[in-house]
Amino acid sequence: MKIIVPMAGRGSRLRPHTLTVPKPLIPVAGKSIVHRLVEDIAKILKEPIEEVAFILGDEAFFGDDLVTSLEELAGSLGAKASIYRQDLPLGTGHAIMCAKESLSGPAVIAYADTLIRADFELDPEADAVIWVKQVEQPEAFGVVKLNSNNEIVELVEKPKVFVSDLAVIGIYYFKEVGDLKKELQGVLDNNIQNGGEYQINDGIKAMMANGKVFKTGSVDEWMDCGNKDVTVETNSRMLGFLHNDGEHLVDYDVKLENSTIIPPCYIGENVVLKNTTVGPNVSIGKGCHVIDSSIKNSLVQTYSQIKNANLDNAMIGNHVVFDGKFTSISIGDYSVLE
């Protein structure tokens, strides 16, 4: 089994946090989005992973440190890492084809801007599986249309008329991903574009037209990381899941002085808390110092200094200095606000 991870996007909706760090490296509950995604998919599949292929953007932004961390991630699963580049933002189908040398055999394709909680078995009768989640406002999503055999027969993007309430979450399984490669090559060769981009959906529709059977897979939880507010919410939800799973989330070296931690919280190594209440639903990365403050429902990355704060629904980047009275804030890396 292979895992293909397109992650070349710059994450503009999550700025300022993605001005210096690619969105898939933003931490959620103490671990980067892409690490959580790949590890969770590998756990769900319950079979050996032979390769993880990552499609990155340009080397200036997606640099050597990121490549090293992704190679270590694949290695931790007993898999080899393959690194590809998508230098131009030409769509999801184009991104996948940047990794065409890895497009053979069974594979899961997963976009690195979403996290899931699920437990499922792959349908042996399906040529492919598209994972979906029931949603209350399907007009805001891409959805699937099913026939009487619960097979996917159509993909509809943001339908104005009700089609179904099963939204596509951006995770796909292909029994033979080479079939998708063949159809996407046709999309590129025939310059089939939507919105000026080459889309995975056009390759999938061509597979359906050629008789390939697509089934749905369902997830228990689907968590987005598209902007600041939903990333903070995802951090809170993930902390709750991990806490209920019995994971130890507070580093043993945390230095507490007249301070309280209300779970669920993630507290990294070498964190100092003085005259402070943290939690619930807070992640604080390694090396942070928090003094005379109260923080709840928030995400703080690494090596930041926070004083005299009362934070709720806040997201603070790396190496930030904050001393102020703002509550629901979003501060990017290396910022000073006093």
C-alpha positions as CSV (number, residue, x, y, z in Angstrom):
1,M,0.0,0.0,0.0
2,K,1.1,3.5,-0.8
3,I,0.0,6.9,0.6
4,I,0.1,9.9,-1.7
5,V,0.0,13.3,0.0
6,P,-0.4,16.4,-2.1
7,M,0.6,19.3,0.1
8,A,2.0,22.0,-2.2
9,G,-0.6,24.7,-1.3
10,R,0.6,27.8,0.6
11,G,-2.4,27.8,3.0
12,S,-3.3,31.5,2.4
13,R,-6.5,31.2,4.5
14,L,-4.4,30.4,7.6
15,R,-2.1,33.4,7.3
16,P,-0.2,34.9,9.1
17,H,0.7,31.4,10.4
18,T,1.6,30.1,7.0
19,L,3.8,33.0,6.0
20,T,6.9,31.2,7.4
21,V,5.7,27.6,7.8
22,P,3.8,25.4,5.3
23,K,0.2,24.7,6.6
24,P,0.8,20.9,6.9
25,L,3.5,21.6,9.5
26,I,1.1,23.6,11.7
27,P,0.8,21.6,15.0
28,V,-2.5,20.2,16.2
29,A,-2.4,18.8,19.7
30,G,1.4,18.8,19.6
31,K,1.9,17.1,16.3
32,S,1.9,18.6,12.8
33,I,-1.2,18.1,10.6
34,V,0.7,16.0,8.0
35,H,2.2,13.7,10.6
36,R,-1.2,13.1,12.3
37,L,-2.9,12.5,8.9
38,V,-0.3,10.0,7.6
39,E,0.0,8.2,10.9
40,D,-3.8,7.9,11.4
41,I,-4.3,6.6,7.8
42,A,-1.6,4.0,8.3
43,K,-3.2,2.9,11.5
44,I,-6.6,2.7,9.9
45,L,-5.4,0.7,6.9
46,K,-4.0,-2.1,9.1
47,E,-1.5,-3.2,6.4
48,P,2.1,-2.4,5.6
49,I,2.9,0.9,4.0
50,E,5.7,0.5,1.4
51,E,5.9,4.2,0.2
52,V,4.7,7.6,1.2
53,A,4.9,10.1,-1.7
54,F,4.7,13.8,-0.8
55,I,4.0,16.5,-3.4
56,L,5.5,19.7,-2.2
57,G,5.7,23.3,-3.5
58,D,8.8,25.2,-4.5
59,E,12.1,24.5,-2.6
60,A,12.3,28.0,-1.3
61,F,9.3,27.5,0.9
62,F,9.2,23.7,1.2
63,G,12.8,23.3,2.1
64,D,15.3,20.8,3.4
65,D,14.1,20.7,7.0
66,L,10.6,19.8,5.8
67,V,11.9,17.1,3.5
68,T,14.0,15.6,6.4
69,S,10.9,15.5,8.7
70,L,8.8,13.8,6.0
71,E,11.5,11.3,5.3
72,E,11.6,10.5,9.1
73,L,7.8,10.2,9.1
74,A,7.8,7.7,6.3
75,G,10.7,5.8,7.9
76,S,8.7,5.5,11.2
77,L,6.1,3.6,9.3
78,G,8.7,1.3,7.7
79,A,8.1,3.0,4.3
80,K,10.3,4.9,1.9
81,A,9.7,8.6,1.3
82,S,9.4,9.9,-2.2
83,I,9.5,13.7,-2.7
84,Y,8.0,15.4,-5.7
85,R,7.5,19.1,-6.6
86,Q,4.5,21.0,-8.0
87,D,6.0,24.3,-9.0
88,L,2.8,25.8,-10.4
89,P,-0.6,25.7,-8.7
90,L,-2.4,24.0,-11.5
91,G,-4.9,22.0,-9.5
92,T,-5.4,18.7,-7.6
93,G,-5.2,16.5,-10.7
94,H,-1.9,18.2,-11.8
95,A,-0.5,17.8,-8.3
96,I,-1.2,14.0,-8.3
97,M,0.4,13.7,-11.7
98,C,3.6,15.3,-10.4
99,A,4.1,12.0,-8.5
100,K,3.3,9.8,-11.6
101,E,6.4,7.7,-11.0
102,S,4.7,6.5,-7.7
103,L,1.3,5.9,-9.2
104,S,1.0,2.2,-9.4
105,G,-0.6,-0.5,-7.2
106,P,-3.0,0.1,-4.3
107,A,-2.8,3.6,-2.9
108,V,-4.6,6.1,-0.6
109,I,-4.5,9.8,-1.7
110,A,-5.0,12.2,1.1
111,Y,-4.9,16.0,1.1
112,A,-2.9,17.4,4.0
113,D,-5.5,20.0,5.2
114,T,-7.8,17.7,7.0
115,L,-7.8,15.2,10.0
116,I,-10.1,12.3,10.6
117,R,-11.1,9.8,13.2
118,A,-12.3,6.5,11.7
119,D,-12.3,2.7,11.9
120,F,-13.2,0.9,8.6
121,E,-12.4,-2.0,6.3
122,L,-11.8,-1.5,2.6
123,D,-14.5,-2.8,0.4
124,P,-13.0,-5.7,-1.6
125,E,-15.6,-5.3,-4.4
126,A,-14.8,-1.6,-5.0
127,D,-12.2,-0.4,-7.5
128,A,-12.0,2.8,-5.5
129,V,-13.4,4.4,-2.3
130,I,-14.1,8.1,-1.7
131,W,-14.5,9.0,2.0
132,V,-17.4,11.2,2.9
133,K,-19.0,12.7,5.9
134,Q,-22.7,13.6,6.3
135,V,-23.1,17.4,6.5
136,E,-25.9,19.8,7.3
137,Q,-25.1,22.2,4.4
138,P,-24.1,20.2,1.4
139,E,-24.4,23.2,-0.9
140,A,-21.1,24.3,0.6
141,F,-19.2,21.1,-0.4
142,G,-18.5,18.7,-3.1
143,V,-20.9,15.8,-2.7
144,V,-21.4,12.3,-4.1
145,K,-24.5,10.9,-5.8
146,L,-25.3,7.3,-5.2
147,N,-27.3,4.7,-7.2
148,S,-29.5,2.0,-5.7
149,N,-26.5,-0.2,-5.1
150,N,-24.8,2.5,-3.0
151,E,-22.2,3.0,-5.7
152,I,-21.0,6.5,-6.6
153,V,-22.2,7.6,-10.0
154,E,-21.6,11.3,-9.9
155,L,-19.5,14.0,-8.2
156,V,-21.2,17.4,-7.8
157,E,-19.3,20.5,-6.6
158,K,-21.4,22.8,-4.3
159,P,-24.8,21.8,-5.7
160,K,-27.5,24.4,-5.8
161,V,-30.2,21.7,-5.9
162,F,-30.0,18.9,-3.3
163,V,-28.1,15.9,-4.6
164,S,-27.0,14.3,-1.3
165,D,-25.6,15.3,2.1
166,L,-22.5,13.2,1.8
167,A,-19.5,15.6,1.4
168,V,-16.2,14.5,-0.1
169,I,-13.5,15.0,2.6
170,G,-10.4,14.7,0.3
171,I,-9.3,11.1,1.1
172,Y,-9.4,8.4,-1.6
173,Y,-8.5,4.8,-2.1
174,F,-7.7,3.2,-5.4
175,K,-7.2,-0.6,-5.8
176,E,-5.0,0.3,-8.8
177,V,-4.0,3.9,-8.7
178,G,-2.5,3.5,-12.2
179,D,-6.1,3.6,-13.5
180,L,-6.4,7.2,-12.1
181,K,-2.9,8.0,-13.6
182,K,-4.1,6.9,-17.0
183,E,-7.2,9.1,-16.9
184,L,-5.5,12.1,-15.4
185,Q,-2.9,11.9,-18.2
186,G,-5.9,12.2,-20.6
187,V,-7.1,15.2,-18.7
188,L,-3.7,16.9,-19.1
189,D,-3.3,15.8,-22.8
190,N,-6.7,17.2,-23.7
191,N,-6.4,20.3,-21.6
192,I,-9.5,19.6,-19.6
193,Q,-9.7,22.4,-17.0
194,N,-12.1,23.7,-14.4
195,G,-11.4,27.1,-13.0
196,G,-8.1,27.1,-14.9
197,E,-6.9,24.0,-13.1
198,Y,-6.7,20.2,-13.7
199,Q,-8.9,18.5,-11.2
200,I,-8.8,15.0,-9.7
201,N,-12.6,14.8,-10.2
202,D,-12.2,14.7,-14.0
203,G,-9.9,11.7,-13.7
204,I,-12.4,10.0,-11.3
205,K,-15.3,10.7,-13.7
206,A,-13.4,9.2,-16.6
207,M,-12.8,6.1,-14.4
208,M,-16.5,5.8,-13.7
209,A,-17.4,6.2,-17.4
210,N,-15.1,3.2,-18.0
211,G,-17.0,1.1,-15.6
212,K,-14.9,1.3,-12.4
213,V,-16.9,0.8,-9.3
214,F,-16.6,3.6,-6.7
215,K,-18.0,3.1,-3.1
216,T,-18.2,5.5,-0.2
217,G,-16.3,5.2,3.1
218,S,-17.4,7.0,6.1
219,V,-15.5,8.7,8.9
220,D,-16.6,9.3,12.5
221,E,-15.0,12.7,12.6
222,W,-13.8,15.1,10.0
223,M,-11.7,18.1,11.2
224,D,-10.7,20.9,9.0
225,C,-7.5,23.1,9.3
226,G,-8.4,25.7,6.7
227,N,-8.3,28.9,8.8
228,K,-7.5,30.1,12.3
229,D,-10.9,29.5,13.9
230,V,-11.4,26.0,12.6
231,T,-7.8,25.0,13.3
232,V,-8.3,26.1,16.9
233,E,-11.5,24.1,17.0
234,T,-9.8,21.1,15.5
235,N,-7.0,21.4,18.1
236,S,-9.6,21.3,20.9
237,R,-11.5,18.3,19.4
238,M,-8.3,16.3,18.8
239,L,-7.1,17.0,22.4
240,G,-10.5,15.6,23.6
241,F,-10.1,12.4,21.5
242,L,-6.5,11.9,22.6
243,H,-7.4,12.5,26.3
244,N,-10.2,9.9,26.1
245,D,-7.8,7.5,24.4
246,G,-5.6,7.8,27.5
247,E,-2.6,9.5,25.8
248,H,-0.2,11.3,28.1
249,L,-0.2,14.9,26.7
250,V,1.7,16.9,29.3
251,D,5.5,16.7,29.3
252,Y,7.0,15.5,32.5
253,D,9.5,18.5,32.6
254,V,6.8,21.2,32.6
255,K,7.7,23.8,35.3
256,L,4.7,24.8,37.3
257,E,4.7,27.7,39.8
258,N,1.4,28.6,41.3
259,S,-0.3,27.3,38.2
260,T,-3.0,25.0,37.1
261,I,-3.5,22.8,34.0
262,I,-7.1,21.9,33.3
263,P,-7.3,18.9,30.8
264,P,-7.4,18.2,28.1
265,C,-4.2,20.0,27.3
266,Y,-1.0,19.4,25.4
267,I,2.1,20.9,27.1
268,G,5.5,20.4,25.4
269,E,8.9,20.1,26.8
270,N,10.6,22.9,28.7
271,V,7.4,24.9,29.2
272,V,7.3,27.3,32.1
273,L,3.9,28.2,33.7
274,K,3.9,30.9,36.4
275,N,0.8,32.3,38.1
276,T,-1.2,30.9,35.2
277,T,-4.2,28.7,34.4
278,V,-4.1,26.7,31.2
279,G,-7.1,24.8,29.8
280,P,-9.2,23.3,28.9
281,N,-8.5,22.6,25.2
282,V,-5.1,24.3,25.0
283,S,-1.9,23.2,23.2
284,I,1.4,24.9,24.2
285,G,4.5,23.9,22.2
286,K,8.0,23.4,23.6
287,G,10.1,26.2,25.1
288,C,7.1,28.5,25.9
289,H,7.0,30.7,29.0
290,V,3.5,31.8,30.2
291,I,3.3,34.2,33.1
292,D,0.3,35.8,34.9
293,S,-2.1,34.6,32.3
294,S,-5.2,32.5,31.6
295,I,-5.5,30.5,28.4
296,K,-8.3,28.3,27.2
297,N,-9.4,26.9,23.8
298,S,-6.2,28.1,22.2
299,L,-3.2,26.9,20.3
300,V,0.3,28.3,21.1
301,Q,3.3,27.0,19.0
302,T,6.9,27.0,20.2
303,Y,9.3,29.3,22.0
304,S,6.8,32.0,22.7
305,Q,6.5,34.3,25.7
306,I,3.1,35.3,27.0
307,K,2.4,37.6,29.9
308,N,-0.7,39.3,31.4
309,A,-2.9,37.6,28.9
310,N,-6.5,36.3,29.0
311,L,-6.7,34.2,25.8
312,D,-9.7,32.3,24.4
313,N,-9.9,31.1,20.8
314,A,-6.4,32.3,20.2
315,M,-3.7,31.1,17.9
316,I,-0.1,32.2,18.5
317,G,2.9,31.2,16.3
318,N,6.5,30.4,17.0
319,H,8.9,32.8,18.8
320,V,6.1,35.3,19.6
321,V,6.3,37.9,22.4
322,F,2.8,38.9,23.6
323,D,1.9,41.1,26.6
324,G,-1.6,42.5,26.2
325,K,-5.3,42.3,26.8
326,F,-6.6,41.0,23.5
327,T,-8.5,37.7,23.8
328,S,-9.3,36.0,20.5
329,I,-6.1,36.8,18.6
330,S,-4.1,35.4,15.8
331,I,-0.4,36.3,15.8
332,G,2.2,34.9,13.3
333,D,5.7,33.8,13.9
334,Y,8.4,36.2,15.2
335,S,5.8,38.9,16.1
336,V,6.1,41.2,19.1
337,L,2.9,42.7,20.6
338,E,3.3,44.5,23.9
